[in-house]
């Protein structure tokens, strides 16, 4: 009898490590890797927060998934190998994020991510500069009034944008840590967005960029040459803070000027306007709708 009890005890002891391993290492698909790490406060204490891991494809994040860290601050997510992944805390405004490279096909431990918030910042919606502050220099002789070609009869037709990239479901811009309001300097991050609010008022000229060689105008025949030149200059140097990839205003408007903008470096863009509302093509080929 004692021998039997002893034999059973030995068998139980042999099985215990296997049972413990099954509880701490959940199954994962064969074609996958596990990315794990820990989130802590600056003082080293663990914090329970959502962590997002997303695949990096170009300047975008795709195939994102999230998990909440446990009471020890630990997180673990299973992903497909062969890609780089951005790991960050949900929402921007946290200083620390990291990148995991899974091309080796092996599980990765990225270590600690410190939960340390960025300094709060936002759009600088101060008083816009006056006309005297504008640095743009568009001379009357650079505004060339073209012979009428029938455009006015189809004045509501909008140019078709050749720009196709956009942010959609399951696809987000890979913003840097401590992201601040959009500015012309960080254009590459917000260019695909459907709408932006810039950090300060800018002119159409500054937004598009480039030194103008000539602006060639088609127009409402009721406008005089002087009115045409005044309106083009007012629009080209006009200020705004918000831009959209489609019309966002509710009031009716009647386009009265369509112009091709030629730059000294050979680039071309378009503007369509009624003096207040503007559709402008940027140098990446995307059309934006703006109310001055």
Secondary structure as GFF3:
##gff-version 3
##sequence-region A 1 292
A	DSSP	alpha_helix	2	24	.	.	.	ID=ss1
A	DSSP	beta_strand	33	41	.	.	.	ID=ss2
A	DSSP	beta_strand	50	57	.	.	.	ID=ss3
A	DSSP	beta_strand	60	68	.	.	.	ID=ss4
A	DSSP	beta_strand	74	79	.	.	.	ID=ss5
A	DSSP	beta_strand	84	89	.	.	.	ID=ss6
A	DSSP	beta_strand	98	101	.	.	.	ID=ss7
A	DSSP	beta_strand	108	115	.	.	.	ID=ss8
A	DSSP	three_ten_helix	131	133	.	.	.	ID=ss9
A	DSSP	three_ten_helix	140	142	.	.	.	ID=ss10
A	DSSP	beta_strand	143	145	.	.	.	ID=ss11
A	DSSP	three_ten_helix	151	154	.	.	.	ID=ss12
A	DSSP	beta_strand	171	173	.	.	.	ID=ss13
A	DSSP	three_ten_helix	184	186	.	.	.	ID=ss14
A	DSSP	alpha_helix	187	190	.	.	.	ID=ss15
A	DSSP	beta_strand	195	203	.	.	.	ID=ss16
A	DSSP	alpha_helix	204	208	.	.	.	ID=ss17
A	DSSP	beta_strand	212	219	.	.	.	ID=ss18
A	DSSP	alpha_helix	225	236	.	.	.	ID=ss19
A	DSSP	beta_strand	239	244	.	.	.	ID=ss20
A	DSSP	beta_strand	257	263	.	.	.	ID=ss21
A	DSSP	beta_strand	268	273	.	.	.	ID=ss22
A	DSSP	beta_strand	277	281	.	.	.	ID=ss23
A	DSSP	beta_strand	287	291	.	.	.	ID=ss24
###
